[in-house]
Each structure stands twice: as C-alpha cells, then as structure tokens.
Amino acid sequence: MLKLDTRCNKTVIKLIKYLREFRETEGISKNELSQRSGVSRSSIRKIELGESSPSLYLLLLLTNSLGLDLGALLSEIEKTYKT
C-alpha cells in the first residue's frame, strides 16, 4: 500500500509542477487562473507550493481553465513510472 501512496504522491507532485510551469509559460497569473477557474488565488498558491493537496475536482477546474485535459496529462505522467 505504501508503494501505491508514494506513486500517487509523485504523480500529483509532477502534475502540479507541470500546471505551474504551463501557467507561467503562457503568461497566466494566479489571479487570472483564479478568475477562470473559480478557485481562490490563495488556494492556487498553496497547491503550487505543496502546502495543500488538491482534490480531483480542483485539479479538473484548474486543468480545464488552462485548456488542458487532465486524463491525458495523468496518462503521460504515469508512463514515466512504468517499468
């Protein structure tokens, strides 16, 4: 069970890192993402800093607001952990 938890944590961490880098590359501020997604700026900040673990619902709101597909991103990230 611990192995699964570790793998899930790594996946979420990589996903959040990707979302932050994508947001910054696209020139989208936390304020703009907050307005697009309905997620508070402070929640986005805490998620990006690793101070808060996002729910699936929040991840869907954030990825959709950035024009990304959560399922495709997760599939791509999961490939890096397959042996």
C-alpha positions in Angstrom: 0.0 0.0 0.0 2.8 2.4 0.8 4.2 1.9 -2.7 0.9 2.9 -4.2 0.7 6.0 -2.0 4.3 7.0 -2.9 3.5 6.6 -6.6 0.3 8.6 -6.3 2.1 11.4 -4.5 4.8 11.6 -7.1 2.1 11.8 -9.8 0.3 14.6 -8.1 3.6 16.5 -7.5 4.6 16.2 -11.1 1.1 17.2 -12.3 1.1 20.3 -10.1 4.7 21.2 -11.2 3.6 20.9 -14.8 0.5 23.0 -14.3 2.5 25.8 -12.6 5.1 25.7 -15.4 2.5 25.7 -18.1 0.7 28.7 -16.4 3.9 30.7 -16.1 5.0 29.9 -19.7 1.6 31.0 -21.0 1.8 34.2 -19.0 -1.2 33.4 -16.9 -1.1 34.9 -13.4 -2.6 33.2 -10.4 -5.2 36.0 -10.3 -6.2 35.2 -13.9 -6.3 31.5 -13.3 -8.4 32.1 -10.2 -10.9 34.1 -12.2 -11.0 31.5 -15.0 -11.4 28.5 -12.6 -13.3 29.9 -9.6 -10.5 28.6 -7.3 -9.2 31.2 -4.9 -5.8 32.7 -5.6 -4.7 31.6 -2.1 -5.7 28.0 -2.8 -3.8 28.0 -6.1 -0.7 29.4 -4.3 -0.9 26.7 -1.6 -1.3 24.0 -4.2 1.6 25.2 -6.2 3.8 25.5 -3.1 2.8 22.0 -1.9 1.2 23.3 1.2 -2.2 21.9 0.2 -3.2 18.7 -1.6 -5.8 19.4 -4.3 -8.9 17.3 -4.7 -9.7 15.7 -8.1 -12.4 18.4 -8.5 -9.9 21.2 -8.1 -7.5 19.6 -10.5 -10.3 19.3 -13.1 -11.2 23.0 -12.6 -7.6 24.1 -12.9 -6.7 21.9 -15.9 -9.9 22.8 -17.8 -9.3 26.5 -17.1 -5.9 26.2 -18.7 -7.3 24.4 -21.7 -5.7 21.1 -20.8 -7.0 17.6 -20.5 -6.5 16.1 -17.0 -6.8 12.5 -18.2 -4.2 12.9 -21.0 -1.8 14.6 -18.5 -2.1 11.9 -16.0 -1.6 9.2 -18.6 1.6 11.0 -19.8 2.9 11.3 -16.2 2.1 7.7 -15.4 4.2 6.5 -18.3 7.3 7.8 -16.5 6.7 5.5 -13.6 6.1 2.3 -15.5 8.9 -0.2 -15.5 
